[in-house]
Amino acid sequence: MSSVITKFFDYGQEDIDYLRSVDPVLGAAMARMGRVERVIIPDLFAALIYAIVGQLISVKAVRTIWNRMLAQFGDITPQQLALHTADEIQSCGMTMKKALCIHEISNLVAQGDFKLEELPGLSDQEVIQKLMTLKGIGKWTAEMMLIHSMERRDVVSWGDIAIRRGMMKLYGLDKLTKDQFEQYRLNYSPLGSVASIYLWEISFE
């Protein structure tokens, strides 16, 4: 079985201090929790496939499917996955819809029709727009790519249920409107991604 290289999202004490200064409530939670690490996948293709696998399923289920993919296919590269059918990809435990998307994207990237290597030169919004041209990639998946592969600094996803739940728990809210969310998001800027890392952790406490 091969493996995919991972690392922790890179942030430092200066980032923590800034968020604590602009949001004392979040700051108190950060002080209580200590440093929270978030695993990311620097390889854009592997990260994209992982993000597709992770759509609308639990973290535990994602890891199970991912480990099966590593065992079955070895390296998660466009060239490797393009050699396999959607049925073979689906046999790792995902839905056929996801398997078809992965198969199509693998072929597009392998053939050079979609150039992932262009993404680092684009703005956050441009990355989202470009990724959303791919079948099966919505805004949430694109935003997860920005954080979990590209280490972009200022992403807080309204489409992420755990992020919204974390905000509600942190601020003692029974419900969260889009306007409230936007106010918090803007308050965290330009370090929204670091805030997101803590909000995820808070949501599962």
C-alpha positions as CSV (number, residue, x, y, z in Angstrom):
1,M,0.0,0.0,0.0
2,S,1.3,3.4,-0.9
3,S,0.7,6.6,1.0
4,V,-0.1,10.2,0.4
5,I,2.2,12.8,1.9
6,T,0.5,15.0,4.5
7,K,1.5,17.9,6.8
8,F,-0.1,20.2,9.3
9,F,-1.6,23.5,8.2
10,D,1.1,26.1,8.9
11,Y,0.2,28.8,11.4
12,G,2.0,30.5,14.2
13,Q,1.7,32.3,17.5
14,E,1.3,35.6,15.7
15,D,-1.8,34.3,14.0
16,I,-3.2,33.0,17.3
17,D,-2.5,36.4,19.0
18,Y,-4.2,38.3,16.2
19,L,-7.4,36.2,16.4
20,R,-7.5,36.5,20.2
21,S,-7.2,40.3,19.8
22,V,-10.1,40.7,17.4
23,D,-12.4,38.1,19.0
24,P,-12.0,37.5,22.7
25,V,-14.6,34.8,22.8
26,L,-12.7,32.8,20.2
27,G,-9.5,33.7,21.9
28,A,-10.6,32.3,25.2
29,A,-11.6,29.0,23.5
30,M,-8.2,28.9,21.7
31,A,-6.4,29.4,25.0
32,R,-8.4,26.6,26.6
33,M,-7.9,24.2,23.7
34,G,-4.2,24.9,23.1
35,R,-2.8,24.4,19.6
36,V,-5.1,22.5,17.2
37,E,-3.4,20.8,14.3
38,R,-5.2,20.3,10.9
39,V,-3.8,17.7,8.5
40,I,-3.6,18.8,4.9
41,I,-2.6,17.1,1.6
42,P,-0.2,19.4,-0.4
43,D,-0.6,17.4,-3.6
44,L,-3.5,19.1,-5.4
45,F,-4.8,16.0,-7.2
46,A,-4.7,13.7,-4.2
47,A,-6.4,16.4,-2.1
48,L,-9.1,16.9,-4.7
49,I,-9.9,13.2,-4.7
50,Y,-9.9,13.1,-0.9
51,A,-12.3,16.0,-0.9
52,I,-14.7,14.3,-3.3
53,V,-14.6,11.1,-1.2
54,G,-15.4,13.2,1.9
55,Q,-18.5,14.8,0.6
56,L,-21.5,14.3,2.9
57,I,-20.0,11.4,4.9
58,S,-18.3,11.0,8.3
59,V,-14.6,11.4,8.9
60,K,-14.4,7.8,9.9
61,A,-16.1,6.7,6.6
62,V,-13.7,8.9,4.6
63,R,-10.6,7.2,6.2
64,T,-12.0,3.7,5.5
65,I,-12.6,4.4,1.8
66,W,-9.3,6.3,1.5
67,N,-7.3,3.4,2.9
68,R,-9.0,1.0,0.6
69,M,-8.1,3.3,-2.4
70,L,-4.5,3.4,-1.3
71,A,-4.5,-0.4,-0.9
72,Q,-6.1,-1.0,-4.3
73,F,-4.5,1.7,-6.4
74,G,-1.2,2.6,-4.7
75,D,-0.3,6.2,-5.6
76,I,-3.3,8.5,-6.0
77,T,-2.3,10.2,-9.2
78,P,-4.4,11.1,-12.3
79,Q,-2.4,8.7,-14.4
80,Q,-2.9,5.8,-12.0
81,L,-6.7,6.4,-11.4
82,A,-7.3,6.9,-15.2
83,L,-6.2,3.3,-15.7
84,H,-9.1,2.1,-13.7
85,T,-12.9,2.0,-14.4
86,A,-15.5,3.8,-12.3
87,D,-16.7,0.4,-11.1
88,E,-13.2,-0.4,-9.7
89,I,-13.1,3.0,-8.0
90,Q,-16.7,2.5,-6.7
91,S,-15.7,-0.8,-5.2
92,C,-13.6,1.0,-2.5
93,G,-17.0,1.9,-0.9
94,M,-18.1,5.2,-2.3
95,T,-21.2,6.0,-4.3
96,M,-21.2,5.4,-8.1
97,K,-21.8,9.1,-8.6
98,K,-18.6,10.0,-6.8
99,A,-16.7,7.2,-8.6
100,L,-17.8,8.6,-12.0
101,C,-16.7,12.1,-11.0
102,I,-13.3,10.8,-9.9
103,H,-12.9,8.8,-13.1
104,E,-13.8,11.7,-15.3
105,I,-11.5,14.2,-13.4
106,S,-8.6,11.7,-13.4
107,N,-8.9,11.5,-17.2
108,L,-9.1,15.2,-17.7
109,V,-6.0,15.9,-15.5
110,A,-4.1,13.0,-17.0
111,Q,-4.8,14.2,-20.5
112,G,-3.9,17.8,-19.7
113,D,-7.4,19.1,-20.3
114,F,-7.6,20.4,-16.7
115,K,-4.4,21.9,-15.3
116,L,-4.3,21.8,-11.5
117,E,-0.8,23.3,-11.6
118,E,-2.4,26.6,-12.6
119,L,-4.4,26.9,-9.4
120,P,-1.7,28.3,-7.1
121,G,-1.4,31.4,-9.3
122,L,-5.1,32.2,-8.9
123,S,-7.0,34.1,-6.3
124,D,-9.2,32.2,-3.8
125,Q,-12.3,33.1,-5.8
126,E,-10.7,32.2,-9.1
127,V,-9.7,28.8,-7.7
128,I,-13.3,28.2,-6.6
129,Q,-14.7,29.2,-10.0
130,K,-12.2,27.0,-11.9
131,L,-12.7,23.9,-9.7
132,M,-16.5,24.3,-9.9
133,T,-16.2,23.7,-13.7
134,L,-15.4,20.1,-12.8
135,K,-18.3,17.6,-12.5
136,G,-19.1,16.9,-8.9
137,I,-17.2,19.9,-7.5
138,G,-19.3,22.5,-5.7
139,K,-18.3,25.5,-3.7
140,W,-17.8,23.6,-0.4
141,T,-15.4,21.1,-2.0
142,A,-13.5,23.9,-3.6
143,E,-13.2,25.8,-0.3
144,M,-11.9,22.6,1.4
145,M,-9.2,22.5,-1.3
146,L,-8.2,26.0,-0.5
147,I,-7.6,25.1,3.2
148,H,-6.7,21.4,3.0
149,S,-4.3,21.5,0.1
150,M,-3.3,25.1,-0.8
151,E,-3.1,26.5,2.8
152,R,-5.0,29.6,1.8
153,R,-5.2,31.8,4.9
154,D,-8.7,33.3,4.9
155,V,-11.4,30.7,4.2
156,V,-14.5,30.2,6.4
157,S,-17.1,28.0,4.6
158,W,-20.8,28.7,5.1
159,G,-21.4,25.4,3.3
160,D,-19.6,23.5,6.1
161,I,-22.1,22.3,8.7
162,A,-19.4,21.7,11.3
163,I,-18.1,25.3,10.9
164,R,-21.6,26.6,11.5
165,R,-22.2,24.3,14.4
166,G,-18.9,25.4,15.9
167,M,-19.9,29.1,15.6
168,M,-23.2,28.4,17.3
169,K,-21.6,26.5,20.2
170,L,-18.9,29.2,20.6
171,Y,-21.2,32.1,20.7
172,G,-24.2,30.4,22.4
173,L,-26.6,30.8,19.4
174,D,-29.7,28.7,18.8
175,K,-29.5,29.5,15.1
176,L,-27.1,31.2,12.8
177,T,-28.1,33.5,10.0
178,K,-26.0,34.2,6.9
179,D,-25.6,37.8,8.0
180,Q,-24.3,36.7,11.4
181,F,-21.9,34.3,9.8
182,E,-20.6,37.0,7.5
183,Q,-20.0,39.3,10.4
184,Y,-17.9,36.6,12.2
185,R,-16.1,35.7,8.9
186,L,-15.1,39.3,8.3
187,N,-14.0,39.7,11.9
188,Y,-11.6,36.8,11.5
189,S,-10.1,38.1,8.3
190,P,-7.4,37.8,7.1
191,L,-7.0,34.6,9.2
192,G,-10.3,32.9,8.6
193,S,-8.7,29.5,7.9
194,V,-7.1,29.4,11.3
195,A,-10.4,30.3,12.9
196,S,-12.0,27.5,10.9
197,I,-9.5,25.0,12.3
198,Y,-10.6,25.9,15.8
199,L,-14.3,26.1,14.9
200,W,-14.1,22.5,13.5
201,E,-12.6,21.4,16.8
202,I,-15.2,23.2,18.9
203,S,-18.1,21.7,16.8
204,F,-17.0,18.2,17.9
205,E,-16.4,18.9,21.6
